[in-house]
Amino acid sequence: MGKRKGVESSIALADSAAMCRIEAIAAYPITPQTHIVEHLSEWVNDGHLEAEFVPVESEHSAMSAALGMSAVGARTFTATSSQGLALMHEILFIAPAMRLPVVMAVANRSLSGPISIWNDHSDIMTDRDIGWVQIFAENGQECFDLVPACFRVAEDKRVVLPTILNFDGFVVSHMIEPIEFWTQEQFDAYLPPFDPQIKLDVRKPVAMGAVGIPEIYYEARLAQQNALLNAKAVVVEAFAELEKMVGRKYNLVETYKADDADAILYLMGSLSETAMTAVDNLRKQGKKVGLVRPRLWRPFPTEELVAAFGNVPVVGVCDRALAFGHEHHMVAQEIRALFYDAPHRPKLVEFVIGLGGRDVTIGDMEHILNRLLEVKNGAPVGPVEYVGVRK
Amino acid sequence: MIEQYNVYAAKLLPPEELFASGHKACQGCAPALALRYLMKALGPNTIVCNATGCMEIVSSAYPDIAWGVPWIHVAFENAAAVASGVESGIKILQRKGKLAPGRINVVAIGGDGGTFDIGLQALSGMLERGHNAMYLCYDNEAYMNTGIQRSSGTPFGASTTTSPAGKAIPGQKTVKKDLLEIGVAHQIAYAATACTSYPFDFMEKVKKAFSYDGAKLIHILAPCPTGWRTNPGEVIKHGRLAVQTGMFPLYEVDHGRYKMSMDLPFLKPLKMYLSPQGRYRHLSEEQIAIIEANLKARYAKLQALCRITAEV
């Protein structure tokens, strides 16, 4: 194992992007993502990274400029959060349609209103279906390790799709953690230079973003869907190579003490670290509980999730955003859909937790896990529980 | 040769059509002419970033692409941002030796809706950051692509589908936004107006713009017979009248110095320009007098700016 250094996750993530030898950055400040682009501008202005840093006038233009950069063949990176992601929304759908492998870090944050800079998943849940590969990092080390994995997947000739690395705002982004850095040689060995098959080149003109008449549009959209579904195998490869390089194992679906569990909690993002402690506490009491969470979110790892849940009788689902007007929220909807065709259909208990930065404690997680065990022992499932909300 | 003798002849232009015929523009479409002239002025070492709009739609219905150069369209309001990215990408790839050195002309193209209105912020960003790129606004004075709705480039009094000539409100209530002055306020290297009825003036301006590093803006009036409700066979005449009546003066601002592009001994009566156009048919004598007084004042102001900035 290499030497660890104590560094803020955002800074490590920016260092990792720089060490991927990114060539173009289009960025706009928004909390809590700002440290990433600030640090990247230092890399560029100190002459340590040969790249163009374009401080655009909005996130809409950040994504638009990023597409222009990627279209001429530059390895392109950006980062955002919350309202910034929402402002990009229109262009987010166009990036994968144009097969431009931009990589973007998203420090997950709540959406207005009321305005809130704190962490939940309202931003990314709103942009679930944009057609990007989406991966979650749960701590600073994962932020550092997964940036090169994102570029490797995005630029792979079998994929060529933009990729988002999600990580929790503040809770991860502003945390100082011991992080093991890779060497530049490891980056270069893991990530080959960007070599696009099609680009804007005056020697070989192409048109990008042509009109999709009704005879074309449907097939174009389906081709994009197939490309994204096929990316799963490449993500597996990228994680396997990453393990060979630095010895840390990443899976499409991560589990914690799920194999023999009587109840499994499904959650996304950094909540898992709190939940693991709660699982350990309950295990000490002889209560068999475990965790499942997606590392790869899009393409959705259906088979891997079904396998991870196995025959567990009760599954709990944590949502960190609301699907307004629906009694089942986004993550719960996905897991309900997952089990519709599954050979075994467990009882499903739904929770909403930690909206807008509301603190999530180990006690909250123990309560949720105990609740799952009650359902296992015959208690009614009940409606979605809003954990930690004042009555 | 053109530059040396300042003599123009169509046969001196390159015969290559980098904006090919066969696109789907309406009869008599002057914006399509603007693109044809633009490409003749720029040649093949050019990358075009096109905003959503008439020209994007008519030139790119897959697989019928009218463009002989690399072309990218992302969305409506962001042509200038995409061009900023393209220019920055080229810059770094050339600096790293991944792309052959040499000038590549980066052009962003948008209509008046895509420029005056929804794309103004991105345009301001591109100009302020000084990207080595040109923004071309082809101005047909309304959202023609969606069916002739008013934009902030629509002149006072003009009837459009969202500023109809009604009994209570006779057409567009506001005056045309001064796009070029917004460009000039960014202290860019070069800004100019042009008109498709004066192709050589336009092409010379395009070449001059690209003789400078940094951001540049050309605002070209391009009549739209469909939206203006005019005879498609007379768009050249109507463009000339726009210039000769002072409705759309041709001038350039070269590093802050204003210069009229042609000396008009007098301004032709405005009615000559307005009366063939269905969009102005409803105007009263009083309204025409107001428009004419305004344009004369603006013309005089431009002449004064030419005098003042020549001295500084």
Chai-1 contact restraints between the chains, C-beta under 6 A:
chainA,res_idxA,chainB,res_idxB,connection_type,confidence,min_distance_angstrom,max_distance_angstrom,comment,restraint_id
A,E23,B,I92,contact,1.0,0.0,6.0,A-B,restraint_1
A,A24,B,S88,contact,1.0,0.0,6.0,A-B,restraint_2
A,A24,B,G89,contact,1.0,0.0,6.0,A-B,restraint_3
A,A24,B,I92,contact,1.0,0.0,6.0,A-B,restraint_4
A,E50,B,K96,contact,1.0,0.0,6.0,A-B,restraint_5
A,E52,B,S88,contact,1.0,0.0,6.0,A-B,restraint_6
A,E52,B,K91,contact,1.0,0.0,6.0,A-B,restraint_7
A,E52,B,I92,contact,1.0,0.0,6.0,A-B,restraint_8
A,V54,B,S88,contact,1.0,0.0,6.0,A-B,restraint_9
A,V56,B,G125,contact,1.0,0.0,6.0,A-B,restraint_10
A,E57,B,Q121,contact,1.0,0.0,6.0,A-B,restraint_11
A,E57,B,G125,contact,1.0,0.0,6.0,A-B,restraint_12
A,S61,B,A81,contact,1.0,0.0,6.0,A-B,restraint_13
A,S61,B,A122,contact,1.0,0.0,6.0,A-B,restraint_14
A,S61,B,G125,contact,1.0,0.0,6.0,A-B,restraint_15
A,S64,B,V74,contact,1.0,0.0,6.0,A-B,restraint_16
A,S64,B,N78,contact,1.0,0.0,6.0,A-B,restraint_17
A,S64,B,A81,contact,1.0,0.0,6.0,A-B,restraint_18
A,S64,B,V82,contact,1.0,0.0,6.0,A-B,restraint_19
A,A65,B,A81,contact,1.0,0.0,6.0,A-B,restraint_20
A,A65,B,S84,contact,1.0,0.0,6.0,A-B,restraint_21
A,A65,B,G85,contact,1.0,0.0,6.0,A-B,restraint_22
A,L67,B,V74,contact,1.0,0.0,6.0,A-B,restraint_23
A,G68,B,V82,contact,1.0,0.0,6.0,A-B,restraint_24
A,G68,B,G85,contact,1.0,0.0,6.0,A-B,restraint_25
A,G68,B,V86,contact,1.0,0.0,6.0,A-B,restraint_26
A,M69,B,G85,contact,1.0,0.0,6.0,A-B,restraint_27
A,M69,B,S88,contact,1.0,0.0,6.0,A-B,restraint_28
A,M69,B,G89,contact,1.0,0.0,6.0,A-B,restraint_29
A,A71,B,I72,contact,1.0,0.0,6.0,A-B,restraint_30
A,V72,B,V86,contact,1.0,0.0,6.0,A-B,restraint_31
A,V72,B,G89,contact,1.0,0.0,6.0,A-B,restraint_32
A,V72,B,I90,contact,1.0,0.0,6.0,A-B,restraint_33
A,A74,B,G89,contact,1.0,0.0,6.0,A-B,restraint_34
A,A74,B,I92,contact,1.0,0.0,6.0,A-B,restraint_35
A,A74,B,L93,contact,1.0,0.0,6.0,A-B,restraint_36
A,I94,B,V74,contact,1.0,0.0,6.0,A-B,restraint_37
A,L200,B,I47,contact,1.0,0.0,6.0,A-B,restraint_38
A,L200,B,P70,contact,1.0,0.0,6.0,A-B,restraint_39
A,L200,B,I72,contact,1.0,0.0,6.0,A-B,restraint_40
A,V202,B,N45,contact,1.0,0.0,6.0,A-B,restraint_41
A,V202,B,I104,contact,1.0,0.0,6.0,A-B,restraint_42
A,P205,B,V69,contact,1.0,0.0,6.0,A-B,restraint_43
A,P205,B,P70,contact,1.0,0.0,6.0,A-B,restraint_44
A,A207,B,S60,contact,1.0,0.0,6.0,A-B,restraint_45
A,A207,B,I65,contact,1.0,0.0,6.0,A-B,restraint_46
A,A207,B,W67,contact,1.0,0.0,6.0,A-B,restraint_47
A,A207,B,W71,contact,1.0,0.0,6.0,A-B,restraint_48
A,M208,B,I72,contact,1.0,0.0,6.0,A-B,restraint_49
A,G209,B,I72,contact,1.0,0.0,6.0,A-B,restraint_50
A,G209,B,H73,contact,1.0,0.0,6.0,A-B,restraint_51
A,G209,B,V74,contact,1.0,0.0,6.0,A-B,restraint_52
A,A210,B,S60,contact,1.0,0.0,6.0,A-B,restraint_53
A,A210,B,Y62,contact,1.0,0.0,6.0,A-B,restraint_54
A,V211,B,I57,contact,1.0,0.0,6.0,A-B,restraint_55
A,V211,B,S60,contact,1.0,0.0,6.0,A-B,restraint_56
A,V211,B,A61,contact,1.0,0.0,6.0,A-B,restraint_57
A,I213,B,A61,contact,1.0,0.0,6.0,A-B,restraint_58
A,I216,B,Y62,contact,1.0,0.0,6.0,A-B,restraint_59
